[in-house]
Amino acid sequence: MGSIENIESTGVPKFIHGYNGKPALVTKSGTFTRHENYIEITINVNMWAFLAKKGLHTLIPTFPEFIFNIGFTIEGRSDDELPEVLLGGCRLLNLNPDMAVVDE
């Protein structure tokens, strides 16, 4: 689940405000890797539907203004797996995609 804490002050289009803080199920686009001292979750945005990618792409110039909170959980499917709880999360500030390093 992702939430832009300061969405009102960022100039994000109003139609996106309705999706703020809504959970999204990551299926085939996500991988989960267990390392010795940590776990890694990777989401391949290129596998998303066109409109989702387009919406995300339009937000890239405003990323540095965001206070962005992200939380991860594992989907519960039966009563003994509910309620779902937060597995992990992070807060991103001053995110600048131009400064990203791609490790090949």
HUFEN-V195194 format. One record per residue. SS is DSSP state (~ for helix, > for strand, _ for the rest). PHI is phi in degrees with one decimal (* if undefined). BURIAL is # if it has 9 or more other ideal C-beta (glycine too) atoms within 8 Angstrom, else .. Layout:
ss = {SS;SS}
phi = {PHI;PHI}
burial = {BURIAL;BURIAL}
//
This chain:
ss = {_;>;>;>;_;_;~;~;~;_;_;_;_;~;~;~;~;_;_;_;_;_;_;_;_;_;_;_;_;>;>;>;>;>;_;_;_;_;>;>;>;>;>;_;~;~;~;_;_;~;~;~;~;~;~;~;~;~;~;~;~;~;~;~;~;_;>;>;>;>;>;>;_;_;_;_;_;_;~;~;~;_;_;_;_;_;_;>;>;>;>;>;>;_;_;_;~;~;~;_;_;_;_;_}
phi = {*;-119.2;-141.6;-91.9;-64.6;-107.1;-60.2;-64.9;-96.8;-96.4;79.0;-66.7;-54.0;-58.8;-64.9;-81.8;-56.0;-66.4;-93.6;-64.4;81.9;-83.4;-70.2;-129.5;-88.9;-94.2;-113.5;-67.4;-82.3;-113.9;-129.6;-125.9;-124.7;-97.2;-106.1;-61.2;-116.5;-160.9;-114.9;-125.5;-116.7;-118.9;-121.5;-90.0;-63.5;-62.1;-88.6;-72.5;-63.5;-54.1;-64.2;-65.6;-64.5;-62.8;-61.4;-64.0;-61.8;-67.1;-85.3;-51.5;-62.7;-97.1;-51.8;-61.4;-86.3;-74.7;-108.1;-110.9;-110.0;-127.1;-128.8;-122.1;-141.2;-108.8;-61.8;-89.0;-117.6;-130.7;-57.3;-75.4;-100.2;-110.9;-74.5;-71.2;-128.2;-68.1;-86.5;-172.2;-162.9;-154.0;-123.8;-110.7;-125.7;55.2;-69.3;-119.2;-59.7;-67.1;-95.4;-67.4;-110.1;-96.6;-94.3;-104.3}
burial = {#;#;#;#;.;#;#;.;.;#;.;#;.;.;.;#;#;.;.;#;.;.;.;.;.;.;.;.;#;#;.;.;.;.;.;.;.;.;.;.;#;.;.;.;.;.;.;#;.;.;.;.;#;.;#;#;.;.;#;.;.;#;#;.;.;#;#;#;#;#;#;#;#;.;.;.;.;.;.;.;.;.;.;.;.;.;.;.;.;.;.;#;.;.;#;.;.;.;.;.;.;.;.;.}
//
